[in-house]
Amino acid sequence: MRKQTVRYTTPLDALIAIAKRLGLNEGKYRIESEEFYHRYQEGEMGDDLEFMEWARDYRDYLNLRQEITDQLRDAA
């Protein structure tokens, strides 16, 4: 199965979509993304594709959140 690339209109749209995916994983595994990511970085979560995608989503979430924060600060 081939992955599709999704393009978002704004960074906020992307942040919302990623936050929804993070929430699904948090519910499925009963662990918050921040804790998961810390444990993943420590090598405690394994390297299943699903965990790699979750880690990527969390990194993207943090980067987008910072980008939006910077844009808001610059606009003020």
PDB file of N, CA, C and O in Angstrom:
ATOM      1  N   MET A   1       0.845  -1.170   0.000  1.00  0.00           N
ATOM      2  CA  MET A   1       0.000   0.000   0.000  1.00  0.00           C
ATOM      3  C   MET A   1       0.893   1.236   0.000  1.00  0.00           C
ATOM      4  O   MET A   1       1.846   1.326   0.774  1.00  0.00           O
ATOM      5  N   ARG A   2       0.585   2.153  -0.844  1.00  0.00           N
ATOM      6  CA  ARG A   2       1.381   3.356  -1.000  1.00  0.00           C
ATOM      7  C   ARG A   2       0.835   4.472  -0.125  1.00  0.00           C
ATOM      8  O   ARG A   2      -0.372   4.712  -0.091  1.00  0.00           O
ATOM      9  N   LYS A   3       1.732   5.153   0.583  1.00  0.00           N
ATOM     10  CA  LYS A   3       1.327   6.275   1.434  1.00  0.00           C
ATOM     11  C   LYS A   3       1.031   7.495   0.577  1.00  0.00           C
ATOM     12  O   LYS A   3       1.694   7.741  -0.430  1.00  0.00           O
ATOM     13  N   GLN A   4       0.037   8.244   0.987  1.00  0.00           N
ATOM     14  CA  GLN A   4      -0.304   9.478   0.302  1.00  0.00           C
ATOM     15  C   GLN A   4       0.308  10.651   1.055  1.00  0.00           C
ATOM     16  O   GLN A   4       0.403  10.635   2.282  1.00  0.00           O
ATOM     17  N   THR A   5       0.717  11.658   0.311  1.00  0.00           N
ATOM     18  CA  THR A   5       1.192  12.884   0.920  1.00  0.00           C
ATOM     19  C   THR A   5       0.009  13.827   1.027  1.00  0.00           C
ATOM     20  O   THR A   5      -0.697  14.075   0.050  1.00  0.00           O
ATOM     21  N   VAL A   6      -0.197  14.347   2.223  1.00  0.00           N
ATOM     22  CA  VAL A   6      -1.287  15.278   2.450  1.00  0.00           C
ATOM     23  C   VAL A   6      -0.694  16.669   2.603  1.00  0.00           C
ATOM     24  O   VAL A   6       0.262  16.866   3.352  1.00  0.00           O
ATOM     25  N   ARG A   7      -1.257  17.616   1.900  1.00  0.00           N
ATOM     26  CA  ARG A   7      -0.818  19.004   2.009  1.00  0.00           C
ATOM     27  C   ARG A   7      -1.908  19.789   2.725  1.00  0.00           C
ATOM     28  O   ARG A   7      -3.095  19.665   2.423  1.00  0.00           O
ATOM     29  N   TYR A   8      -1.473  20.594   3.676  1.00  0.00           N
ATOM     30  CA  TYR A   8      -2.411  21.391   4.463  1.00  0.00           C
ATOM     31  C   TYR A   8      -2.319  22.849   4.048  1.00  0.00           C
ATOM     32  O   TYR A   8      -1.271  23.321   3.609  1.00  0.00           O
ATOM     33  N   THR A   9      -3.426  23.548   4.192  1.00  0.00           N
ATOM     34  CA  THR A   9      -3.493  24.951   3.801  1.00  0.00           C
ATOM     35  C   THR A   9      -2.670  25.830   4.730  1.00  0.00           C
ATOM     36  O   THR A   9      -2.003  26.764   4.284  1.00  0.00           O
ATOM     37  N   THR A  10      -2.718  25.527   6.023  1.00  0.00           N
ATOM     38  CA  THR A  10      -1.993  26.335   7.007  1.00  0.00           C
ATOM     39  C   THR A  10      -1.289  25.426   8.001  1.00  0.00           C
ATOM     40  O   THR A  10      -1.649  24.257   8.145  1.00  0.00           O
ATOM     41  N   PRO A  11      -0.286  25.961   8.688  1.00  0.00           N
ATOM     42  CA  PRO A  11       0.350  25.169   9.743  1.00  0.00           C
ATOM     43  C   PRO A  11      -0.645  24.756  10.828  1.00  0.00           C
ATOM     44  O   PRO A  11      -0.506  23.683  11.415  1.00  0.00           O
ATOM     45  N   LEU A  12      -1.639  25.591  11.096  1.00  0.00           N
ATOM     46  CA  LEU A  12      -2.641  25.242  12.106  1.00  0.00           C
ATOM     47  C   LEU A  12      -3.461  24.027  11.676  1.00  0.00           C
ATOM     48  O   LEU A  12      -3.757  23.162  12.500  1.00  0.00           O
ATOM     49  N   ASP A  13      -3.830  23.953  10.402  1.00  0.00           N
ATOM     50  CA  ASP A  13      -4.550  22.779   9.898  1.00  0.00           C
ATOM     51  C   ASP A  13      -3.710  21.516  10.078  1.00  0.00           C
ATOM     52  O   ASP A  13      -4.223  20.469  10.473  1.00  0.00           O
ATOM     53  N   ALA A  14      -2.434  21.623   9.788  1.00  0.00           N
ATOM     54  CA  ALA A  14      -1.532  20.475   9.948  1.00  0.00           C
ATOM     55  C   ALA A  14      -1.418  20.089  11.416  1.00  0.00           C
ATOM     56  O   ALA A  14      -1.432  18.905  11.750  1.00  0.00           O
ATOM     57  N   LEU A  15      -1.305  21.079  12.290  1.00  0.00           N
ATOM     58  CA  LEU A  15      -1.191  20.812  13.727  1.00  0.00           C
ATOM     59  C   LEU A  15      -2.421  20.078  14.245  1.00  0.00           C
ATOM     60  O   LEU A  15      -2.301  19.139  15.032  1.00  0.00           O
ATOM     61  N   ILE A  16      -3.588  20.498  13.812  1.00  0.00           N
ATOM     62  CA  ILE A  16      -4.830  19.859  14.247  1.00  0.00           C
ATOM     63  C   ILE A  16      -4.891  18.415  13.765  1.00  0.00           C
ATOM     64  O   ILE A  16      -5.270  17.527  14.528  1.00  0.00           O
ATOM     65  N   ALA A  17      -4.526  18.172  12.523  1.00  0.00           N
ATOM     66  CA  ALA A  17      -4.546  16.808  11.981  1.00  0.00           C
ATOM     67  C   ALA A  17      -3.575  15.903  12.733  1.00  0.00           C
ATOM     68  O   ALA A  17      -3.897  14.759  13.056  1.00  0.00           O
ATOM     69  N   ILE A  18      -2.385  16.428  13.005  1.00  0.00           N
ATOM     70  CA  ILE A  18      -1.396  15.632  13.732  1.00  0.00           C
ATOM     71  C   ILE A  18      -1.858  15.378  15.157  1.00  0.00           C
ATOM     72  O   ILE A  18      -1.694  14.273  15.673  1.00  0.00           O
ATOM     73  N   ALA A  19      -2.432  16.384  15.795  1.00  0.00           N
ATOM     74  CA  ALA A  19      -2.925  16.220  17.164  1.00  0.00           C
ATOM     75  C   ALA A  19      -3.993  15.119  17.232  1.00  0.00           C
ATOM     76  O   ALA A  19      -4.049  14.368  18.206  1.00  0.00           O
ATOM     77  N   LYS A  20      -4.825  15.028  16.215  1.00  0.00           N
ATOM     78  CA  LYS A  20      -5.837  13.967  16.179  1.00  0.00           C
ATOM     79  C   LYS A  20      -5.178  12.595  16.087  1.00  0.00           C
ATOM     80  O   LYS A  20      -5.596  11.663  16.773  1.00  0.00           O
ATOM     81  N   ARG A  21      -4.148  12.462  15.243  1.00  0.00           N
ATOM     82  CA  ARG A  21      -3.437  11.179  15.134  1.00  0.00           C
ATOM     83  C   ARG A  21      -2.740  10.831  16.440  1.00  0.00           C
ATOM     84  O   ARG A  21      -2.741   9.674  16.860  1.00  0.00           O
ATOM     85  N   LEU A  22      -2.145  11.832  17.084  1.00  0.00           N
ATOM     86  CA  LEU A  22      -1.499  11.583  18.364  1.00  0.00           C
ATOM     87  C   LEU A  22      -2.525  11.084  19.384  1.00  0.00           C
ATOM     88  O   LEU A  22      -2.258  10.154  20.145  1.00  0.00           O
ATOM     89  N   GLY A  23      -3.682  11.705  19.388  1.00  0.00           N
ATOM     90  CA  GLY A  23      -4.735  11.293  20.318  1.00  0.00           C
ATOM     91  C   GLY A  23      -5.185   9.854  20.098  1.00  0.00           C
ATOM     92  O   GLY A  23      -5.461   9.131  21.056  1.00  0.00           O
ATOM     93  N   LEU A  24      -5.258   9.446  18.853  1.00  0.00           N
ATOM     94  CA  LEU A  24      -5.632   8.058  18.558  1.00  0.00           C
ATOM     95  C   LEU A  24      -4.605   7.079  19.125  1.00  0.00           C
ATOM     96  O   LEU A  24      -4.966   6.062  19.718  1.00  0.00           O
ATOM     97  N   ASN A  25      -3.328   7.394  18.938  1.00  0.00           N
ATOM     98  CA  ASN A  25      -2.285   6.524  19.482  1.00  0.00           C
ATOM     99  C   ASN A  25      -2.289   6.531  21.006  1.00  0.00           C
ATOM    100  O   ASN A  25      -2.093   5.492  21.637  1.00  0.00           O
ATOM    101  N   GLU A  26      -2.511   7.695  21.590  1.00  0.00           N
ATOM    102  CA  GLU A  26      -2.544   7.782  23.046  1.00  0.00           C
ATOM    103  C   GLU A  26      -3.673   6.924  23.611  1.00  0.00           C
ATOM    104  O   GLU A  26      -3.497   6.250  24.627  1.00  0.00           O
ATOM    105  N   GLY A  27      -4.814   6.949  22.961  1.00  0.00           N
ATOM    106  CA  GLY A  27      -5.931   6.117  23.407  1.00  0.00           C
ATOM    107  C   GLY A  27      -5.656   4.636  23.216  1.00  0.00           C
ATOM    108  O   GLY A  27      -5.972   3.819  24.081  1.00  0.00           O
ATOM    109  N   LYS A  28      -5.073   4.301  22.095  1.00  0.00           N
ATOM    110  CA  LYS A  28      -4.797   2.897  21.786  1.00  0.00           C
ATOM    111  C   LYS A  28      -3.785   2.296  22.757  1.00  0.00           C
ATOM    112  O   LYS A  28      -3.959   1.172  23.227  1.00  0.00           O
ATOM    113  N   TYR A  29      -2.732   3.045  23.052  1.00  0.00           N
ATOM    114  CA  TYR A  29      -1.653   2.515  23.891  1.00  0.00           C
ATOM    115  C   TYR A  29      -1.704   3.004  25.338  1.00  0.00           C
ATOM    116  O   TYR A  29      -0.890   2.599  26.168  1.00  0.00           O
ATOM    117  N   ARG A  30      -2.662   3.872  25.628  1.00  0.00           N
ATOM    118  CA  ARG A  30      -2.858   4.393  26.982  1.00  0.00           C
ATOM    119  C   ARG A  30      -1.585   5.027  27.561  1.00  0.00           C
ATOM    120  O   ARG A  30      -1.188   4.763  28.696  1.00  0.00           O
ATOM    121  N   ILE A  31      -0.971   5.865  26.739  1.00  0.00           N
ATOM    122  CA  ILE A  31       0.216   6.611  27.153  1.00  0.00           C
ATOM    123  C   ILE A  31       0.214   7.932  26.389  1.00  0.00           C
ATOM    124  O   ILE A  31      -0.097   7.965  25.199  1.00  0.00           O
ATOM    125  N   GLU A  32       0.558   9.008  27.069  1.00  0.00           N
ATOM    126  CA  GLU A  32       0.603  10.303  26.404  1.00  0.00           C
ATOM    127  C   GLU A  32       1.788  10.361  25.450  1.00  0.00           C
ATOM    128  O   GLU A  32       2.804   9.702  25.670  1.00  0.00           O
ATOM    129  N   SER A  33       1.656  11.138  24.410  1.00  0.00           N
ATOM    130  CA  SER A  33       2.690  11.214  23.386  1.00  0.00           C
ATOM    131  C   SER A  33       4.029  11.679  23.943  1.00  0.00           C
ATOM    132  O   SER A  33       5.078  11.190  23.524  1.00  0.00           O
ATOM    133  N   GLU A  34       4.003  12.608  24.872  1.00  0.00           N
ATOM    134  CA  GLU A  34       5.256  13.092  25.453  1.00  0.00           C
ATOM    135  C   GLU A  34       6.002  11.955  26.156  1.00  0.00           C
ATOM    136  O   GLU A  34       7.210  11.799  25.977  1.00  0.00           O
ATOM    137  N   GLU A  35       5.290  11.172  26.945  1.00  0.00           N
ATOM    138  CA  GLU A  35       5.902  10.034  27.640  1.00  0.00           C
ATOM    139  C   GLU A  35       6.340   8.963  26.643  1.00  0.00           C
ATOM    140  O   GLU A  35       7.431   8.405  26.756  1.00  0.00           O
ATOM    141  N   PHE A  36       5.472   8.682  25.662  1.00  0.00           N
ATOM    142  CA  PHE A  36       5.847   7.722  24.627  1.00  0.00           C
ATOM    143  C   PHE A  36       7.143   8.146  23.967  1.00  0.00           C
ATOM    144  O   PHE A  36       8.054   7.332  23.817  1.00  0.00           O
ATOM    145  N   TYR A  37       7.242   9.406  23.570  1.00  0.00           N
ATOM    146  CA  TYR A  37       8.404   9.882  22.826  1.00  0.00           C
ATOM    147  C   TYR A  37       9.674   9.763  23.667  1.00  0.00           C
ATOM    148  O   TYR A  37      10.727   9.365  23.169  1.00  0.00           O
ATOM    149  N   HIS A  38       9.560  10.112  24.938  1.00  0.00           N
ATOM    150  CA  HIS A  38      10.714   9.976  25.825  1.00  0.00           C
ATOM    151  C   HIS A  38      11.167   8.518  25.879  1.00  0.00           C
ATOM    152  O   HIS A  38      12.356   8.224  25.757  1.00  0.00           O
ATOM    153  N   ARG A  39      10.216   7.618  26.060  1.00  0.00           N
ATOM    154  CA  ARG A  39      10.550   6.191  26.127  1.00  0.00           C
ATOM    155  C   ARG A  39      11.051   5.673  24.778  1.00  0.00           C
ATOM    156  O   ARG A  39      11.940   4.823  24.732  1.00  0.00           O
ATOM    157  N   TYR A  40      10.495   6.173  23.700  1.00  0.00           N
ATOM    158  CA  TYR A  40      10.943   5.791  22.355  1.00  0.00           C
ATOM    159  C   TYR A  40      12.396   6.215  22.154  1.00  0.00           C
ATOM    160  O   TYR A  40      13.211   5.444  21.647  1.00  0.00           O
ATOM    161  N   GLN A  41      12.713   7.447  22.554  1.00  0.00           N
ATOM    162  CA  GLN A  41      14.079   7.953  22.426  1.00  0.00           C
ATOM    163  C   GLN A  41      15.067   7.127  23.257  1.00  0.00           C
ATOM    164  O   GLN A  41      16.235   6.990  22.894  1.00  0.00           O
ATOM    165  N   GLU A  42      14.588   6.589  24.359  1.00  0.00           N
ATOM    166  CA  GLU A  42      15.430   5.768  25.233  1.00  0.00           C
ATOM    167  C   GLU A  42      15.537   4.328  24.729  1.00  0.00           C
ATOM    168  O   GLU A  42      16.256   3.515  25.310  1.00  0.00           O
ATOM    169  N   GLY A  43      14.821   4.017  23.650  1.00  0.00           N
ATOM    170  CA  GLY A  43      14.880   2.672  23.079  1.00  0.00           C
ATOM    171  C   GLY A  43      13.971   1.668  23.761  1.00  0.00           C
ATOM    172  O   GLY A  43      14.135   0.462  23.578  1.00  0.00           O
ATOM    173  N   GLU A  44      13.018   2.146  24.542  1.00  0.00           N
ATOM    174  CA  GLU A  44      12.139   1.266  25.307  1.00  0.00           C
ATOM    175  C   GLU A  44      10.890   0.832  24.549  1.00  0.00           C
ATOM    176  O   GLU A  44      10.168  -0.048  25.018  1.00  0.00           O
ATOM    177  N   MET A  45      10.619   1.423  23.400  1.00  0.00           N
ATOM    178  CA  MET A  45       9.360   1.150  22.704  1.00  0.00           C
ATOM    179  C   MET A  45       9.525   0.280  21.461  1.00  0.00           C
ATOM    180  O   MET A  45       8.527  -0.101  20.848  1.00  0.00           O
ATOM    181  N   GLY A  46      10.723  -0.033  21.088  1.00  0.00           N
ATOM    182  CA  GLY A  46      10.925  -0.837  19.893  1.00  0.00           C
ATOM    183  C   GLY A  46      10.910   0.021  18.644  1.00  0.00           C
ATOM    184  O   GLY A  46      10.845   1.249  18.710  1.00  0.00           O
ATOM    185  N   ASP A  47      10.971  -0.655  17.498  1.00  0.00           N
ATOM    186  CA  ASP A  47      11.041   0.088  16.244  1.00  0.00           C
ATOM    187  C   ASP A  47       9.979  -0.360  15.245  1.00  0.00           C
ATOM    188  O   ASP A  47      10.220  -0.394  14.038  1.00  0.00           O
ATOM    189  N   ASP A  48       8.806  -0.702  15.761  1.00  0.00           N
ATOM    190  CA  ASP A  48       7.690  -1.010  14.869  1.00  0.00           C
ATOM    191  C   ASP A  48       7.363   0.214  14.021  1.00  0.00           C
ATOM    192  O   ASP A  48       7.542   1.349  14.464  1.00  0.00           O
ATOM    193  N   LEU A  49       6.892  -0.017  12.821  1.00  0.00           N
ATOM    194  CA  LEU A  49       6.549   1.082  11.916  1.00  0.00           C
ATOM    195  C   LEU A  49       5.568   2.047  12.574  1.00  0.00           C
ATOM    196  O   LEU A  49       5.716   3.263  12.446  1.00  0.00           O
ATOM    197  N   GLU A  50       4.584   1.526  13.265  1.00  0.00           N
ATOM    198  CA  GLU A  50       3.586   2.379  13.913  1.00  0.00           C
ATOM    199  C   GLU A  50       4.237   3.307  14.946  1.00  0.00           C
ATOM    200  O   GLU A  50       3.855   4.472  15.063  1.00  0.00           O
ATOM    201  N   PHE A  51       5.211   2.795  15.689  1.00  0.00           N
ATOM    202  CA  PHE A  51       5.905   3.626  16.675  1.00  0.00           C
ATOM    203  C   PHE A  51       6.797   4.663  15.995  1.00  0.00           C
ATOM    204  O   PHE A  51       6.908   5.793  16.471  1.00  0.00           O
ATOM    205  N   MET A  52       7.422   4.293  14.904  1.00  0.00           N
ATOM    206  CA  MET A  52       8.245   5.257  14.173  1.00  0.00           C
ATOM    207  C   MET A  52       7.379   6.395  13.629  1.00  0.00           C
ATOM    208  O   MET A  52       7.781   7.559  13.661  1.00  0.00           O
ATOM    209  N   GLU A  53       6.186   6.050  13.128  1.00  0.00           N
ATOM    210  CA  GLU A  53       5.279   7.086  12.619  1.00  0.00           C
ATOM    211  C   GLU A  53       4.767   7.967  13.746  1.00  0.00           C
ATOM    212  O   GLU A  53       4.625   9.178  13.578  1.00  0.00           O
ATOM    213  N   TRP A  54       4.487   7.355  14.906  1.00  0.00           N
ATOM    214  CA  TRP A  54       4.029   8.126  16.060  1.00  0.00           C
ATOM    215  C   TRP A  54       5.130   9.095  16.494  1.00  0.00           C
ATOM    216  O   TRP A  54       4.852  10.262  16.771  1.00  0.00           O
ATOM    217  N   ALA A  55       6.358   8.628  16.554  1.00  0.00           N
ATOM    218  CA  ALA A  55       7.477   9.486  16.940  1.00  0.00           C
ATOM    219  C   ALA A  55       7.640  10.628  15.930  1.00  0.00           C
ATOM    220  O   ALA A  55       7.874  11.773  16.317  1.00  0.00           O
ATOM    221  N   ARG A  56       7.516  10.312  14.634  1.00  0.00           N
ATOM    222  CA  ARG A  56       7.608  11.350  13.614  1.00  0.00           C
ATOM    223  C   ARG A  56       6.494  12.380  13.780  1.00  0.00           C
ATOM    224  O   ARG A  56       6.726  13.586  13.697  1.00  0.00           O
ATOM    225  N   ASP A  57       5.273  11.880  14.017  1.00  0.00           N
ATOM    226  CA  ASP A  57       4.153  12.798  14.226  1.00  0.00           C
ATOM    227  C   ASP A  57       4.397  13.699  15.422  1.00  0.00           C
ATOM    228  O   ASP A  57       4.094  14.890  15.366  1.00  0.00           O
ATOM    229  N   TYR A  58       4.937  13.156  16.499  1.00  0.00           N
ATOM    230  CA  TYR A  58       5.175  13.969  17.692  1.00  0.00           C
ATOM    231  C   TYR A  58       6.240  15.030  17.419  1.00  0.00           C
ATOM    232  O   TYR A  58       6.090  16.177  17.842  1.00  0.00           O
ATOM    233  N   ARG A  59       7.315  14.661  16.715  1.00  0.00           N
ATOM    234  CA  ARG A  59       8.337  15.653  16.341  1.00  0.00           C
ATOM    235  C   ARG A  59       7.722  16.738  15.460  1.00  0.00           C
ATOM    236  O   ARG A  59       7.981  17.925  15.659  1.00  0.00           O
ATOM    237  N   ASP A  60       6.905  16.328  14.484  1.00  0.00           N
ATOM    238  CA  ASP A  60       6.238  17.305  13.609  1.00  0.00           C
ATOM    239  C   ASP A  60       5.318  18.214  14.417  1.00  0.00           C
ATOM    240  O   ASP A  60       5.260  19.420  14.178  1.00  0.00           O
ATOM    241  N   TYR A  61       4.603  17.632  15.370  1.00  0.00           N
ATOM    242  CA  TYR A  61       3.708  18.399  16.237  1.00  0.00           C
ATOM    243  C   TYR A  61       4.492  19.472  16.995  1.00  0.00           C
ATOM    244  O   TYR A  61       4.088  20.634  17.031  1.00  0.00           O
ATOM    245  N   LEU A  62       5.612  19.076  17.598  1.00  0.00           N
ATOM    246  CA  LEU A  62       6.422  20.033  18.355  1.00  0.00           C
ATOM    247  C   LEU A  62       6.956  21.141  17.452  1.00  0.00           C
ATOM    248  O   LEU A  62       6.943  22.314  17.826  1.00  0.00           O
ATOM    249  N   ASN A  63       7.426  20.767  16.261  1.00  0.00           N
ATOM    250  CA  ASN A  63       7.958  21.763  15.325  1.00  0.00           C
ATOM    251  C   ASN A  63       6.879  22.732  14.854  1.00  0.00           C
ATOM    252  O   ASN A  63       7.109  23.940  14.791  1.00  0.00           O
ATOM    253  N   LEU A  64       5.706  22.203  14.524  1.00  0.00           N
ATOM    254  CA  LEU A  64       4.609  23.062  14.075  1.00  0.00           C
ATOM    255  C   LEU A  64       4.129  23.982  15.191  1.00  0.00           C
ATOM    256  O   LEU A  64       3.841  25.156  14.959  1.00  0.00           O
ATOM    257  N   ARG A  65       4.047  23.447  16.386  1.00  0.00           N
ATOM    258  CA  ARG A  65       3.626  24.266  17.526  1.00  0.00           C
ATOM    259  C   ARG A  65       4.599  25.418  17.729  1.00  0.00           C
ATOM    260  O   ARG A  65       4.184  26.548  17.991  1.00  0.00           O
ATOM    261  N   GLN A  66       5.896  25.133  17.608  1.00  0.00           N
ATOM    262  CA  GLN A  66       6.902  26.185  17.750  1.00  0.00           C
ATOM    263  C   GLN A  66       6.794  27.201  16.613  1.00  0.00           C
ATOM    264  O   GLN A  66       6.908  28.406  16.840  1.00  0.00           O
ATOM    265  N   GLU A  67       6.574  26.716  15.396  1.00  0.00           N
ATOM    266  CA  GLU A  67       6.425  27.608  14.244  1.00  0.00           C
ATOM    267  C   GLU A  67       5.239  28.555  14.433  1.00  0.00           C
ATOM    268  O   GLU A  67       5.345  29.751  14.160  1.00  0.00           O
ATOM    269  N   ILE A  68       4.127  28.025  14.892  1.00  0.00           N
ATOM    270  CA  ILE A  68       2.929  28.844  15.102  1.00  0.00           C
ATOM    271  C   ILE A  68       3.180  29.849  16.225  1.00  0.00           C
ATOM    272  O   ILE A  68       2.798  31.015  16.114  1.00  0.00           O
ATOM    273  N   THR A  69       3.816  29.403  17.299  1.00  0.00           N
ATOM    274  CA  THR A  69       4.136  30.298  18.410  1.00  0.00           C
ATOM    275  C   THR A  69       5.025  31.445  17.940  1.00  0.00           C
ATOM    276  O   THR A  69       4.798  32.601  18.298  1.00  0.00           O
ATOM    277  N   ASP A  70       6.036  31.122  17.139  1.00  0.00           N
ATOM    278  CA  ASP A  70       6.938  32.148  16.610  1.00  0.00           C
ATOM    279  C   ASP A  70       6.187  33.140  15.715  1.00  0.00           C
ATOM    280  O   ASP A  70       6.413  34.347  15.793  1.00  0.00           O
ATOM    281  N   GLN A  71       5.303  32.629  14.875  1.00  0.00           N
ATOM    282  CA  GLN A  71       4.530  33.503  13.985  1.00  0.00           C
ATOM    283  C   GLN A  71       3.634  34.444  14.796  1.00  0.00           C
ATOM    284  O   GLN A  71       3.517  35.627  14.475  1.00  0.00           O
ATOM    285  N   LEU A  72       3.012  33.920  15.833  1.00  0.00           N
ATOM    286  CA  LEU A  72       2.152  34.748  16.673  1.00  0.00           C
ATOM    287  C   LEU A  72       2.961  35.810  17.406  1.00  0.00           C
ATOM    288  O   LEU A  72       2.530  36.958  17.510  1.00  0.00           O
ATOM    289  N   ARG A  73       4.119  35.436  17.908  1.00  0.00           N
ATOM    290  CA  ARG A  73       4.988  36.389  18.604  1.00  0.00           C
ATOM    291  C   ARG A  73       5.453  37.480  17.644  1.00  0.00           C
ATOM    292  O   ARG A  73       5.482  38.656  18.009  1.00  0.00           O
ATOM    293  N   ASP A  74       5.813  37.102  16.431  1.00  0.00           N
ATOM    294  CA  ASP A  74       6.277  38.079  15.448  1.00  0.00           C
ATOM    295  C   ASP A  74       5.164  39.017  15.007  1.00  0.00           C
ATOM    296  O   ASP A  74       5.419  40.173  14.671  1.00  0.00           O
ATOM    297  N   ALA A  75       3.933  38.524  15.008  1.00  0.00           N
ATOM    298  CA  ALA A  75       2.799  39.347  14.586  1.00  0.00           C
ATOM    299  C   ALA A  75       2.371  40.339  15.670  1.00  0.00           C
ATOM    300  O   ALA A  75       1.719  41.343  15.381  1.00  0.00           O
ATOM    301  N   ALA A  76       2.739  40.051  16.900  1.00  0.00           N
ATOM    302  CA  ALA A  76       2.311  40.917  18.008  1.00  0.00           C
ATOM    303  C   ALA A  76       3.114  42.189  18.111  1.00  0.00           C
ATOM    304  O   ALA A  76       2.864  43.008  18.995  1.00  0.00           O
TER     305      ALA A  76
END
